Amino acid sequence: MQADVQLDTLGYFCPMPIILTSKKIKELAVGQVLEVLSDDEGIKKDMPAWCETTGHELVGMEEEEGSSSRIYKAYVKKTK
């Protein structure tokens, strides 16, 4: 998936990936996609809930094996 901006939240745990996403999304233009990297499994539940609450669109979620842990990539499209 293609993103316009990447946000690295590796090493941060709930609620920090969501807090950092909330701050970063404000810097984007409507229609841009933010890729959020996280090694916190909680992002799989937290990001869809945050998108539903804020009105932004979760356009994808990917998982891949990192060197020491699983990496989660959430793709959020700014809608407003």
ROBA-498538 format. One record per atom (N, C-alpha, C, O): atom name; residue in three letters; x, y, z. Coordinates in Angstrom, 1 decimal. Example, Ala and Ser with C-alpha at 12.3 -4.5 7.8 and 13.67 -1.06 7.14 Angstrom:
BEGIN
REC atom res   east  north     up
REC    N ALA   13.2   -5.7    7.8
REC   CA ALA   12.3   -4.5    7.8
REC    C ALA   13.2   -3.3    7.8
REC    O ALA   14.2   -3.3    8.5
REC    N SER   12.8   -2.2    7.1
REC   CA SER   13.7   -1.1    7.1
REC    C SER   12.9    0.0    7.9
REC    O SER   13.4    1.1    8.0
//
This chain:
BEGIN
REC atom res   east  north     up
REC    N MET    0.8   -1.2    0.0
REC   CA MET    0.0    0.0    0.0
REC    C MET    0.9    1.2    0.0
REC    O MET    1.9    1.3    0.6
REC    N GLN    0.5    2.3   -0.7
REC   CA GLN    1.2    3.5   -0.8
REC    C GLN    0.7    4.5    0.2
REC    O GLN   -0.5    4.8    0.3
REC    N ALA    1.7    5.1    0.9
REC   CA ALA    1.3    6.2    1.8
REC    C ALA    2.1    7.5    1.5
REC    O ALA    3.1    7.5    0.9
REC    N ASP    1.5    8.6    1.9
REC   CA ASP    2.1    9.9    1.6
REC    C ASP    3.1   10.2    2.7
REC    O ASP    4.1   10.9    2.4
REC    N VAL    2.8    9.8    3.9
REC   CA VAL    3.6   10.1    5.1
REC    C VAL    3.7    8.9    6.0
REC    O VAL    2.8    8.2    6.1
REC    N GLN    4.9    8.7    6.6
REC   CA GLN    5.1    7.6    7.5
REC    C GLN    5.3    8.1    8.9
REC    O GLN    6.0    9.1    9.1
REC    N LEU    4.7    7.4    9.9
REC   CA LEU    4.8    7.7   11.3
REC    C LEU    5.3    6.5   12.0
REC    O LEU    4.7    5.4   12.0
REC    N ASP    6.5    6.6   12.6
REC   CA ASP    7.2    5.4   13.3
REC    C ASP    6.8    5.5   14.7
REC    O ASP    7.3    6.4   15.4
REC    N THR    6.0    4.6   15.2
REC   CA THR    5.7    4.5   16.6
REC    C THR    6.3    3.2   17.3
REC    O THR    5.8    2.8   18.3
REC    N LEU    7.3    2.6   16.6
REC   CA LEU    7.9    1.4   17.2
REC    C LEU    8.5    1.7   18.6
REC    O LEU    9.1    2.7   18.8
REC    N GLY    8.2    0.8   19.5
REC   CA GLY    8.7    0.9   20.8
REC    C GLY    7.7    1.7   21.7
REC    O GLY    7.9    1.7   23.0
REC    N TYR    6.6    2.2   21.2
REC   CA TYR    5.6    2.9   22.0
REC    C TYR    4.4    1.9   22.2
REC    O TYR    4.1    1.1   21.3
REC    N PHE    3.8    2.0   23.3
REC   CA PHE    2.6    1.2   23.6
REC    C PHE    1.4    2.0   23.9
REC    O PHE    1.5    3.2   24.2
REC    N CYS    0.3    1.4   23.8
REC   CA CYS   -1.0    2.0   24.0
REC    C CYS   -1.0    3.0   25.3
REC    O CYS   -0.5    2.5   26.3
REC    N PRO   -1.4    4.2   25.1
REC   CA PRO   -2.1    4.8   24.0
REC    C PRO   -1.3    5.6   23.1
REC    O PRO   -1.8    6.3   22.2
REC    N MET    0.1    5.6   23.2
REC   CA MET    0.9    6.5   22.5
REC    C MET    0.8    6.4   20.9
REC    O MET    0.8    7.4   20.3
REC    N PRO    0.7    5.2   20.3
REC   CA PRO    0.6    5.2   18.8
REC    C PRO   -0.6    6.0   18.4
REC    O PRO   -0.6    6.7   17.3
REC    N ILE   -1.7    5.9   19.1
REC   CA ILE   -3.0    6.7   18.7
REC    C ILE   -2.8    8.1   19.0
REC    O ILE   -3.2    9.0   18.2
REC    N ILE   -2.2    8.5   20.1
REC   CA ILE   -1.9    9.9   20.4
REC    C ILE   -1.0   10.5   19.3
REC    O ILE   -1.3   11.6   18.9
REC    N LEU    0.0    9.8   19.0
REC   CA LEU    1.0   10.3   17.9
REC    C LEU    0.3   10.4   16.6
REC    O LEU    0.5   11.3   15.8
REC    N THR   -0.6    9.4   16.3
REC   CA THR   -1.3    9.5   15.0
REC    C THR   -2.3   10.7   15.0
REC    O THR   -2.3   11.4   14.0
REC    N SER   -2.9   10.9   16.1
REC   CA SER   -3.8   12.1   16.2
REC    C SER   -3.1   13.4   15.9
REC    O SER   -3.7   14.3   15.2
REC    N LYS   -1.9   13.5   16.4
REC   CA LYS   -1.1   14.8   16.2
REC    C LYS   -0.7   14.9   14.8
REC    O LYS   -0.8   15.9   14.1
REC    N LYS   -0.2   13.7   14.2
REC   CA LYS    0.4   13.7   12.9
REC    C LYS   -0.6   14.0   11.8
REC    O LYS   -0.4   14.7   10.8
REC    N ILE   -1.8   13.4   12.0
REC   CA ILE   -2.9   13.5   10.9
REC    C ILE   -3.3   14.9   10.7
REC    O ILE   -3.7   15.3    9.6
REC    N LYS   -3.1   15.8   11.7
REC   CA LYS   -3.5   17.2   11.6
REC    C LYS   -2.5   17.9   10.6
REC    O LYS   -2.9   19.0   10.1
REC    N GLU   -1.4   17.4   10.4
REC   CA GLU   -0.4   18.0    9.5
REC    C GLU   -0.6   17.7    8.0
REC    O GLU   -0.1   18.3    7.1
REC    N LEU   -1.5   16.7    7.8
REC   CA LEU   -1.7   16.2    6.4
REC    C LEU   -2.9   17.0    5.8
REC    O LEU   -3.7   17.6    6.4
REC    N ALA   -2.9   17.0    4.4
REC   CA ALA   -4.0   17.5    3.7
REC    C ALA   -5.1   16.4    3.5
REC    O ALA   -4.8   15.3    3.6
REC    N VAL   -6.3   16.9    3.4
REC   CA VAL   -7.4   15.9    3.2
REC    C VAL   -7.1   15.1    2.0
REC    O VAL   -6.7   15.6    0.9
REC    N GLY   -7.3   13.8    2.1
REC   CA GLY   -7.0   12.8    1.1
REC    C GLY   -5.7   12.1    1.2
REC    O GLY   -5.4   11.1    0.5
REC    N GLN   -4.7   12.7    1.9
REC   CA GLN   -3.4   12.0    2.1
REC    C GLN   -3.6   10.8    3.0
REC    O GLN   -4.5   10.7    3.9
REC    N VAL   -2.6    9.9    2.8
REC   CA VAL   -2.6    8.6    3.6
REC    C VAL   -1.4    8.6    4.5
REC    O VAL   -0.3    8.8    4.1
REC    N LEU   -1.7    8.3    5.8
REC   CA LEU   -0.6    8.2    6.8
REC    C LEU   -0.4    6.7    7.1
REC    O LEU   -1.3    6.0    7.4
REC    N GLU    0.9    6.3    7.0
REC   CA GLU    1.2    4.9    7.4
REC    C GLU    1.8    5.0    8.8
REC    O GLU    2.8    5.7    9.0
REC    N VAL    1.2    4.2    9.7
REC   CA VAL    1.6    4.2   11.1
REC    C VAL    2.3    2.8   11.3
REC    O VAL    1.6    1.8   11.2
REC    N LEU    3.6    2.8   11.7
REC   CA LEU    4.3    1.6   12.0
REC    C LEU    4.2    1.4   13.5
REC    O LEU    4.5    2.4   14.3
REC    N SER    3.9    0.2   14.0
REC   CA SER    3.8   -0.1   15.4
REC    C SER    4.2   -1.5   15.7
REC    O SER    4.0   -2.4   14.8
REC    N ASP    4.8   -1.8   16.8
REC   CA ASP    5.0   -3.1   17.3
REC    C ASP    4.1   -3.5   18.4
REC    O ASP    4.3   -4.5   19.1
REC    N ASP    3.1   -2.7   18.7
REC   CA ASP    2.1   -2.9   19.7
REC    C ASP    0.9   -3.6   19.1
REC    O ASP    0.2   -2.9   18.3
REC    N GLU    0.6   -4.8   19.4
REC   CA GLU   -0.5   -5.6   18.8
REC    C GLU   -1.8   -4.9   19.1
REC    O GLU   -2.8   -5.1   18.3
REC    N GLY   -1.9   -4.1   20.1
REC   CA GLY   -3.2   -3.4   20.4
REC    C GLY   -3.6   -2.4   19.3
REC    O GLY   -4.8   -2.1   19.2
REC    N ILE   -2.7   -2.1   18.4
REC   CA ILE   -3.1   -1.2   17.3
REC    C ILE   -4.1   -1.8   16.4
REC    O ILE   -4.9   -1.1   15.7
REC    N LYS   -4.2   -3.1   16.4
REC   CA LYS   -5.2   -3.8   15.5
REC    C LYS   -6.6   -3.5   15.9
REC    O LYS   -7.5   -3.5   15.1
REC    N LYS   -6.8   -3.3   17.2
REC   CA LYS   -8.1   -2.9   17.7
REC    C LYS   -8.3   -1.4   17.8
REC    O LYS   -9.3   -0.8   17.5
REC    N ASP   -7.2   -0.7   18.3
REC   CA ASP   -7.2    0.7   18.6
REC    C ASP   -7.4    1.6   17.4
REC    O ASP   -8.1    2.5   17.4
REC    N MET   -6.7    1.3   16.3
REC   CA MET   -6.7    2.1   15.1
REC    C MET   -8.1    2.1   14.5
REC    O MET   -8.6    3.2   14.1
REC    N PRO   -8.7    0.9   14.3
REC   CA PRO  -10.1    1.0   13.7
REC    C PRO  -11.1    1.8   14.6
REC    O PRO  -11.9    2.5   14.1
REC    N ALA  -10.9    1.6   15.9
REC   CA ALA  -11.8    2.3   16.8
REC    C ALA  -11.6    3.8   16.7
REC    O ALA  -12.5    4.6   16.8
REC    N TRP  -10.3    4.2   16.7
REC   CA TRP  -10.0    5.7   16.6
REC    C TRP  -10.5    6.3   15.3
REC    O TRP  -11.0    7.4   15.3
REC    N CYS  -10.3    5.5   14.2
REC   CA CYS  -10.8    6.0   12.9
REC    C CYS  -12.4    6.2   12.9
REC    O CYS  -12.9    7.2   12.4
REC    N GLU  -13.0    5.2   13.5
REC   CA GLU  -14.5    5.3   13.6
REC    C GLU  -14.9    6.5   14.4
REC    O GLU  -15.9    7.2   14.1
REC    N THR  -14.2    6.8   15.5
REC   CA THR  -14.5    7.9   16.4
REC    C THR  -14.2    9.3   15.7
REC    O THR  -15.0   10.2   15.9
REC    N THR  -13.1    9.3   15.0
REC   CA THR  -12.7   10.6   14.4
REC    C THR  -13.2   10.9   13.0
REC    O THR  -13.2   12.0   12.5
REC    N GLY  -13.7    9.8   12.3
REC   CA GLY  -14.2   10.0   11.0
REC    C GLY  -13.1    9.8    9.9
REC    O GLY  -13.5    9.9    8.7
REC    N HIS  -11.9    9.5   10.3
REC   CA HIS  -10.9    9.2    9.2
REC    C HIS  -11.1    7.8    8.8
REC    O HIS  -11.7    7.0    9.4
REC    N GLU  -10.5    7.5    7.6
REC   CA GLU  -10.8    6.2    7.0
REC    C GLU   -9.5    5.3    7.1
REC    O GLU   -8.4    5.6    6.7
REC    N LEU   -9.8    4.1    7.7
REC   CA LEU   -8.7    3.1    7.8
REC    C LEU   -8.8    2.4    6.4
REC    O LEU   -9.7    1.6    6.2
REC    N VAL   -7.7    2.6    5.6
REC   CA VAL   -7.7    2.0    4.3
REC    C VAL   -7.0    0.7    4.2
REC    O VAL   -7.0    0.0    3.2
REC    N GLY   -6.3    0.3    5.3
REC   CA GLY   -5.6   -1.0    5.2
REC    C GLY   -4.8   -1.2    6.5
REC    O GLY   -4.5   -0.3    7.3
REC    N MET   -4.5   -2.5    6.8
REC   CA MET   -3.7   -2.9    7.9
REC    C MET   -2.9   -4.1    7.5
REC    O MET   -3.4   -5.1    6.9
REC    N GLU   -1.6   -4.0    7.7
REC   CA GLU   -0.7   -5.1    7.3
REC    C GLU    0.1   -5.6    8.5
REC    O GLU    0.3   -4.8    9.5
REC    N GLU    0.5   -6.8    8.5
REC   CA GLU    1.4   -7.4    9.5
REC    C GLU    2.6   -8.0    8.9
REC    O GLU    2.5   -8.7    7.8
REC    N GLU    3.8   -7.8    9.4
REC   CA GLU    4.9   -8.5    8.9
REC    C GLU    5.9   -8.8   10.0
REC    O GLU    5.9   -8.2   11.1
REC    N GLU    6.7   -9.8    9.8
REC   CA GLU    7.6  -10.3   10.8
REC    C GLU    8.8   -9.4   10.8
REC    O GLU    9.5   -9.2    9.8
REC    N GLY    9.1   -8.7   12.0
REC   CA GLY   10.3   -7.9   12.1
REC    C GLY   11.5   -8.7   12.6
REC    O GLY   11.3   -9.9   12.8
REC    N SER   12.6   -8.1   12.8
REC   CA SER   13.8   -8.8   13.3
REC    C SER   13.6   -9.4   14.7
REC    O SER   14.1  -10.5   15.0
REC    N SER   12.9   -8.6   15.6
REC   CA SER   12.7   -9.1   16.9
REC    C SER   11.2   -9.2   17.3
REC    O SER   10.9   -9.8   18.4
REC    N SER   10.3   -8.6   16.6
REC   CA SER    8.9   -8.7   16.9
REC    C SER    8.1   -8.4   15.6
REC    O SER    8.6   -8.1   14.5
REC    N ARG    6.8   -8.6   15.7
REC   CA ARG    5.9   -8.4   14.6
REC    C ARG    5.7   -6.9   14.4
REC    O ARG    5.5   -6.1   15.4
REC    N ILE    5.6   -6.5   13.2
REC   CA ILE    5.4   -5.0   12.8
REC    C ILE    4.0   -4.9   12.2
REC    O ILE    3.7   -5.7   11.3
REC    N TYR    3.3   -3.9   12.7
REC   CA TYR    1.9   -3.7   12.2
REC    C TYR    2.0   -2.3   11.5
REC    O TYR    2.6   -1.4   11.9
REC    N LYS    1.3   -2.3   10.3
REC   CA LYS    1.3   -1.1    9.5
REC    C LYS   -0.2   -0.8    9.3
REC    O LYS   -1.0   -1.5    8.7
REC    N ALA   -0.6    0.4    9.8
REC   CA ALA   -2.0    0.9    9.6
REC    C ALA   -1.9    2.0    8.7
REC    O ALA   -1.1    2.9    8.8
REC    N TYR   -2.9    2.0    7.7
REC   CA TYR   -2.9    3.1    6.7
REC    C TYR   -4.2    3.9    6.9
REC    O TYR   -5.3    3.3    6.8
REC    N VAL   -4.1    5.2    7.2
REC   CA VAL   -5.2    6.0    7.6
REC    C VAL   -5.3    7.2    6.6
REC    O VAL   -4.3    7.9    6.4
REC    N LYS   -6.5    7.3    6.0
REC   CA LYS   -6.7    8.4    5.0
REC    C LYS   -7.4    9.6    5.8
REC    O LYS   -8.4    9.4    6.4
REC    N LYS   -6.8   10.7    5.6
REC   CA LYS   -7.4   11.9    6.3
REC    C LYS   -8.7   12.3    5.5
REC    O LYS   -8.6   12.5    4.2
REC    N THR   -9.8   12.4    6.1
REC   CA THR  -11.0   12.7    5.4
REC    C THR  -11.6   14.1    5.7
REC    O THR  -12.5   14.5    5.0
REC    N LYS  -11.0   14.8    6.7
REC   CA LYS  -11.6   16.1    7.0
REC    C LYS  -10.5   17.0    7.5
REC    O LYS  -10.8   18.2    7.8
//
